[in-house]
Amino acid sequence: MVIDFSFSNYRSFKDNTEFTLKADSIKSKIDNTFEVDFNSGNTISLLKTAVVYGANASGKSNFIKAFLAFTWLIKNSYKFELNKQQIECYEPFELDINTQDSPVNFKISFAIDAIKYDYEISFSKRKIDFEKLDFSPKGQTSNLFERVLSEDSDYDTIELGKNLVDKRIPKKVFKNQLYLSKFGIDTPHDQLTTVYRYLTNINVWNASNKRTINDLSKEISELIAQPENEKFKNRLSKLIRISDTKIESISSKELKRKSFKLPEELPGEIVDKFYENNRIRTFSYHKVFDGKDEKGLREFDFNAKESTGTKVLFALGGKILKTLENGGVVVFDELDNSLHPKLCKFLIRLFNSKISNPKNAQLIFATHEVTLLDKDVFRKDQIWFAQKNKFGCSELYCANEFEGVRDNTNFELWYRTGKFGGNPKIKEIEFIYE
């Protein structure tokens, strides 16, 4: 589970920005929190959900993209070619000449198996400027590895910590590659591969992006097509059914090549790629009637016949249910896209419930939907806002920083009336047409 995430000089965020899932000591909505008992004997309380609000271009999407850039670099930098490949996710703050060529910085604190870890990186357009991994197995921080920069070589060296088990691993890494990235592909290691797997399994999705929804739908379709996932398929069917879609159930199956009528003159590699992308077909099942009498179920091609909102529910709902089943962290931009606010609240409540979230999975999301600012859904320490200052810098702050705000405060009213900030400042019509 994630404890803290901080970053600086990334997109619209110039200064160091700190986001935390540590829970305040307030007693309300205890089900929205869970306890982590570290091996050191220390205990902290963490939040299961957090939401970020803000006007258009306030920085809330850039906050989500910070998670994506961080995990993407860990997952992909192992394959960067020496001196040839720029680091694609290098996007510094460009409205200040002092930062436009400076490193981007990320740091995350998280827990795996009751042990706290801290991983920190800095990177420029073509090189990693800093990389360090610490852990605290017995309450005191101990280093697992730290990058040592080299000025006259094509690679940096790695200094391994005394508590790192099995030091028979490479101790050199190209300048544009993260050292941790190597332990998910070609170098297995009991400690480092575990950290790599955890961080790259933080799922980050833009729910308003059609391609993202299609990719996620394909992933969910593949899952429910597997017989061993029957329980998951049934649970997803129930979620879609109770959402008033009039769908009774869903299923996916693999079609045979002969099911597709393609021109014979198409090259084999194109046919193979088409089949791979379309071999799994999802179906929905609706009741059919003879007047008022029910006559059974009819099968429909899900992608061809169902609404955009139902397709989004299938994709996001499936990912949410899988995250709840396995544990972990899922991050969404525009969670409310094509979904009714009441349904969004239900999906959030799935994380806050001990029944549906026994493994304490965490949900972080950004939205414009103000009706989700419900005191019956969120505590004040779960609500965040993004806002730009006069210099074009995004700032992130929590509702619990405001004097007078309580957990029974009408959060939606405070936000609508501007008490929290984070609202657009729209000029009058006369200003536009003067």
C-alpha positions in Angstrom: 0.0 0.0 0.0 1.1 3.5 -0.8 1.9 5.8 2.2 3.2 9.0 0.6 4.0 10.2 -2.9 5.9 13.4 -3.6 7.3 15.0 -6.8 8.7 18.3 -8.2 9.5 20.0 -11.5 7.0 17.8 -13.3 4.7 19.3 -15.9 2.7 22.1 -14.1 4.1 21.3 -10.7 7.3 23.3 -10.1 7.7 23.1 -6.3 7.9 19.9 -4.2 4.4 18.6 -3.9 3.5 16.1 -1.2 0.5 13.8 -1.3 -0.2 11.4 1.6 -2.6 8.5 2.4 -1.8 8.7 6.1 -5.0 9.0 8.0 -5.6 11.7 10.6 -6.4 10.7 14.1 -10.1 11.5 13.7 -12.6 8.8 14.7 -15.2 9.2 11.9 -15.7 6.7 9.1 -13.2 4.2 10.5 -14.1 1.8 7.6 -12.4 4.3 5.3 -9.0 3.5 7.0 -6.9 0.5 7.8 -4.0 -0.2 10.2 -0.6 -1.3 9.1 1.4 -3.1 11.7 5.1 -2.9 10.8 7.6 -5.6 11.8 9.3 -2.9 13.8 6.3 -2.7 16.1 5.1 0.6 14.8 1.6 1.1 13.5 0.1 3.6 11.1 -3.4 4.2 9.9 -3.8 4.6 6.1 -6.7 5.7 3.9 -8.3 3.4 1.4 -9.5 6.2 -1.0 -8.6 9.8 -2.0 -10.1 12.2 -4.5 -8.6 15.2 -6.2 -10.7 18.1 -7.5 -9.7 21.2 -9.5 -10.6 23.4 -12.4 -9.6 22.6 -16.0 -5.9 23.0 -16.4 -5.4 23.2 -12.6 -3.0 20.3 -12.5 -5.2 17.4 -11.2 -4.5 15.4 -14.4 -0.8 16.1 -14.1 -0.9 14.7 -10.6 -2.3 11.5 -12.0 0.3 11.6 -14.9 3.0 11.8 -12.3 2.1 8.4 -11.0 2.0 7.2 -14.7 5.4 8.7 -15.6 7.0 7.2 -12.4 5.7 3.7 -13.0 6.3 3.8 -16.7 10.0 4.7 -16.2 10.5 1.8 -13.8 8.8 -0.6 -16.2 10.5 0.5 -19.4 13.9 2.1 -18.9 15.7 -1.3 -18.8 15.5 -1.3 -22.7 16.7 2.2 -23.3 19.7 2.3 -25.7 22.9 4.0 -24.5 23.3 7.6 -25.7 20.5 7.1 -28.2 17.2 7.3 -26.4 15.8 10.3 -24.5 13.7 9.7 -21.4 10.2 10.3 -22.9 8.5 11.0 -19.6 11.0 13.9 -18.9 8.6 16.8 -18.8 9.9 19.6 -16.5 8.1 22.8 -15.5 8.7 25.1 -18.5 7.3 28.4 -17.3 10.5 29.2 -15.3 13.9 29.4 -17.0 15.4 28.0 -13.8 13.6 24.7 -14.0 13.1 24.0 -17.7 16.3 22.0 -18.0 16.4 20.8 -14.4 15.8 17.2 -13.2 12.3 15.8 -12.5 12.0 14.3 -9.0 9.8 11.5 -7.7 9.7 9.8 -4.3 7.3 7.2 -2.9 6.9 5.5 0.5 5.0 2.2 0.5 4.7 -1.0 2.5 5.2 -4.6 1.4 4.7 -7.4 3.9 4.7 -5.1 6.9 8.0 -3.5 5.9 8.2 0.2 4.9 10.2 1.2 1.7 11.3 4.5 0.3 12.3 4.8 -3.3 13.5 8.1 -4.8 14.6 9.1 -8.3 15.6 12.2 -10.3 16.2 12.3 -14.0 16.9 14.7 -16.9 16.4 14.4 -20.6 19.0 11.7 -21.2 20.2 10.4 -17.8 19.2 9.4 -14.3 20.6 11.9 -11.8 19.7 10.1 -8.6 18.3 6.8 -7.5 18.1 5.3 -4.0 16.1 2.5 -2.3 15.8 2.3 1.5 13.8 0.1 3.7 13.0 -0.2 7.4 12.7 -3.8 8.5 13.1 -3.1 12.2 12.1 0.5 12.5 15.5 2.0 11.5 16.1 3.0 7.9 18.7 1.0 6.0 19.8 1.4 2.5 19.3 -1.4 -0.1 21.1 0.4 -3.0 22.2 3.8 -4.1 23.4 5.0 -7.5 26.9 6.5 -7.7 27.2 8.8 -10.7 30.2 8.7 -13.0 31.4 11.7 -15.0 33.8 9.9 -17.4 32.0 6.7 -18.2 28.9 5.5 -20.2 27.5 3.9 -17.1 27.0 4.5 -13.4 27.9 2.1 -10.6 25.7 0.9 -7.8 26.6 0.8 -4.1 24.7 -2.1 -2.4 23.5 -1.8 1.1 24.7 -4.1 3.9 21.2 -5.5 4.4 20.6 -6.4 0.7 20.5 -10.2 0.4 22.3 -11.9 -2.5 24.8 -9.3 -3.7 25.7 -11.5 -6.8 24.0 -9.1 -9.1 25.2 -6.5 -11.7 26.6 -3.3 -10.1 26.6 -1.2 -13.3 23.8 0.4 -15.2 23.6 2.7 -18.2 23.1 6.3 -17.5 19.6 6.5 -18.9 18.3 3.3 -17.2 16.9 2.9 -13.7 18.7 0.2 -11.8 15.4 -1.1 -10.3 14.1 -1.5 -13.9 16.6 -4.4 -14.5 14.9 -6.6 -11.8 11.7 -7.1 -13.6 13.0 -8.5 -16.8 16.5 -10.1 -16.8 17.8 -10.1 -13.3 15.6 -11.9 -10.7 16.2 -10.9 -7.0 14.2 -11.8 -3.9 14.1 -8.2 -2.5 14.5 -6.0 -5.6 12.1 -7.9 -7.9 9.5 -7.7 -5.1 9.8 -3.9 -5.1 9.8 -3.7 -8.9 6.7 -5.8 -9.1 4.8 -3.8 -6.5 5.6 -0.4 -8.0 4.9 -1.4 -11.6 1.6 -3.0 -10.5 0.3 0.5 -9.5 -2.4 0.7 -12.2 -2.9 4.2 -13.7 -5.7 4.8 -16.2 -7.3 7.8 -17.9 -11.0 7.0 -17.9 -11.8 9.7 -20.4 -9.5 8.3 -23.1 -11.2 6.0 -25.6 -8.0 4.0 -26.3 -7.4 3.5 -22.6 -11.0 2.1 -22.1 -10.5 -0.2 -25.1 -7.2 -1.5 -23.7 -8.7 -2.0 -20.3 -11.8 -3.7 -21.8 -9.6 -6.1 -23.7 -7.8 -6.9 -20.5 -11.0 -7.6 -18.6 -12.4 -9.7 -21.5 -9.3 -11.9 -21.5 -9.8 -12.4 -17.7 -13.4 -13.5 -17.8 -12.8 -15.8 -20.8 -10.6 -18.0 -18.6 -12.5 -20.7 -16.7 -10.6 -20.2 -13.5 -12.0 -16.7 -13.3 -15.6 -17.8 -13.2 -16.1 -16.2 -9.7 -14.8 -12.9 -10.9 -16.9 -13.0 -14.1 -20.1 -13.6 -12.0 -19.2 -10.7 -9.7 -18.7 -8.4 -12.6 -22.0 -9.5 -14.1 -23.7 -8.7 -10.8 -22.1 -5.2 -10.7 -23.3 -4.5 -14.2 -26.8 -5.9 -13.4 -27.3 -3.8 -10.3 -26.3 -0.7 -12.2 -29.7 -0.8 -14.0 -28.2 -1.6 -17.4 -30.9 -4.3 -18.0 -28.0 -6.8 -18.7 -28.5 -10.1 -16.9 -24.9 -11.3 -17.3 -21.8 -11.1 -19.4 -19.2 -13.5 -20.8 -16.3 -13.7 -23.1 -15.1 -16.4 -25.4 -12.3 -17.0 -27.9 -13.4 -17.2 -31.5 -11.8 -19.4 -34.1 -10.0 -18.0 -37.1 -12.7 -19.2 -39.5 -15.2 -16.9 -37.7 -13.6 -13.9 -39.4 -14.2 -13.4 -43.1 -11.1 -11.5 -44.3 -9.9 -10.9 -47.8 -7.7 -13.8 -49.0 -5.1 -11.4 -50.5 -4.2 -9.9 -47.0 -0.6 -10.7 -45.9 -0.4 -13.3 -43.2 1.2 -11.0 -40.6 -1.8 -8.6 -40.9 -4.2 -11.5 -40.6 -2.3 -12.7 -37.5 -2.4 -9.3 -35.9 -6.1 -8.8 -36.6 -6.9 -12.2 -35.1 -4.8 -11.5 -32.0 -6.6 -8.2 -31.5 -10.1 -9.6 -32.1 -10.0 -13.3 -31.0 -11.7 -12.6 -27.7 -15.3 -11.5 -28.1 -17.5 -10.3 -25.1 -21.2 -10.9 -25.0 -24.1 -9.5 -23.0 -27.3 -11.3 -22.2 -30.7 -9.5 -22.0 -34.1 -10.8 -21.2 -36.5 -11.1 -24.1 -40.3 -10.9 -23.9 -43.4 -11.9 -25.7 -45.5 -8.9 -24.7 -45.3 -9.1 -20.9 -44.1 -12.7 -20.7 -40.4 -13.4 -20.3 -39.1 -15.8 -22.9 -35.5 -16.3 -22.0 -32.2 -14.6 -22.8 -30.7 -13.2 -26.0 -27.0 -12.9 -26.7 -25.7 -9.6 -28.0 -22.2 -8.5 -29.1 -21.2 -6.3 -26.2 -19.0 -3.8 -28.1 -21.5 -3.4 -30.9 -24.7 -3.2 -29.0 -24.1 -1.7 -25.6 -23.9 2.0 -24.6 -20.7 4.0 -24.0 -21.5 4.2 -20.3 -22.0 0.4 -20.0 -18.6 -0.2 -21.8 -16.9 2.2 -19.4 -18.5 0.4 -16.4 -17.3 -2.9 -17.8 -13.8 -1.6 -18.1 -13.5 0.4 -14.9 -15.7 -1.9 -12.8 -13.7 -4.9 -13.9 -10.4 -3.3 -13.0 -11.8 -2.2 -9.7 -13.1 -5.6 -8.8 -9.8 -7.2 -9.8 -7.9 -4.7 -7.7 -10.2 -5.4 -4.7 -9.7 -9.2 -5.2 -5.9 -9.0 -5.4 -5.1 -5.9 -3.3 -2.9 -3.1 -4.6 -3.4 0.4 -5.9 -5.4 1.8 -8.8 -5.3 5.4 -10.0 -7.9 6.9 -12.3 -8.2 10.2 -14.1 -11.8 11.3 -14.7 -13.4 8.3 -12.9 -16.8 9.8 -13.5 -16.5 9.7 -17.3 -19.8 8.3 -18.7 -20.8 7.0 -15.3 -23.7 8.3 -13.2 -22.6 9.9 -9.9 -24.6 7.4 -7.9 -22.7 4.6 -9.6 -19.4 6.3 -9.0 -20.2 6.6 -5.3 -21.0 2.9 -5.2 -17.6 2.0 -6.8 -15.9 4.2 -4.2 -17.8 2.5 -1.4 -16.5 -0.8 -2.6 -13.0 0.3 -1.5 -14.2 1.7 1.8 -16.1 -1.4 2.8 -14.4 -4.2 4.8 -16.6 -6.7 3.1 -15.6 -5.9 -0.5 -12.0 -4.8 0.3 -10.5 -7.3 2.7 -7.0 -6.8 1.3 -7.1 -3.0 1.8 -6.7 -2.0 -1.8 -6.4 1.7 -2.4 -8.1 4.0 -4.9 -6.8 7.4 -6.0 -8.8 9.4 -8.5 -9.4 12.8 -10.0 -12.8 14.1 -11.0 -15.0 17.2 -11.7 -18.1 15.6 -10.3 -19.0 17.7 -7.3 -21.8 15.5 -6.1 -19.2 12.9 -5.1 -18.1 15.4 -2.4 -20.3 13.6 0.1 -19.6 13.7 3.8 -21.1 10.2 4.0 -18.5 8.9 1.5 -15.3 10.8 2.4 -13.5 12.1 5.4 -11.8 15.5 5.2 -8.3 13.9 5.0 -9.4 12.1 1.8 -10.3 15.2 -0.2 -7.6 17.1 -2.2 -7.6 20.1 -4.5 -5.3 21.3 -7.3 -5.0 24.9 -8.2 -2.6 27.1 -10.2 -1.1 30.3 -8.8 -0.3 33.4 -10.8 3.0 32.0 -12.0 1.3 29.0 -13.6 2.5 26.6 -10.9 0.1 23.9 -9.7 -0.4 23.4 -6.0 -1.9 20.4 -4.3 -3.6 20.8 -0.8 -5.9 18.8 1.4 -9.3 19.8 2.8 -8.0 19.1 6.4 -5.7 22.1 6.1 -8.7 24.5 6.2 -9.7 26.0 9.6 -13.3 25.1 10.6 -13.7 22.1 8.2 -15.0 19.0 10.0 -16.1 15.6 8.9 -19.7 16.6 9.0 -19.1 19.7 6.9 -21.0 20.0 3.7 -18.0 19.5 1.5 -19.9 20.0 -1.8 -21.3 23.4 -0.6 -17.9 24.6 0.5 -16.4 23.7 -2.8 -19.2 25.2 -4.9 -19.0 28.5 -3.0 -15.2 28.6 -3.4 -14.2 28.1 0.2 -11.8 25.3 -0.8 -10.6 27.1 -4.0 -9.9 24.8 -6.9 -12.8 26.3 -8.9 -12.4 28.0 -12.3 -12.3 31.8 -12.4 -14.4 32.5 -15.5 -14.4 35.9 -17.0 -17.7 37.6 -17.9 -19.2 37.5 -21.4 -18.3 41.2 -21.8 -14.7 40.5 -21.3 -14.6 38.0 -24.2 -16.5 40.2 -26.6 -15.1 43.6 -25.7 
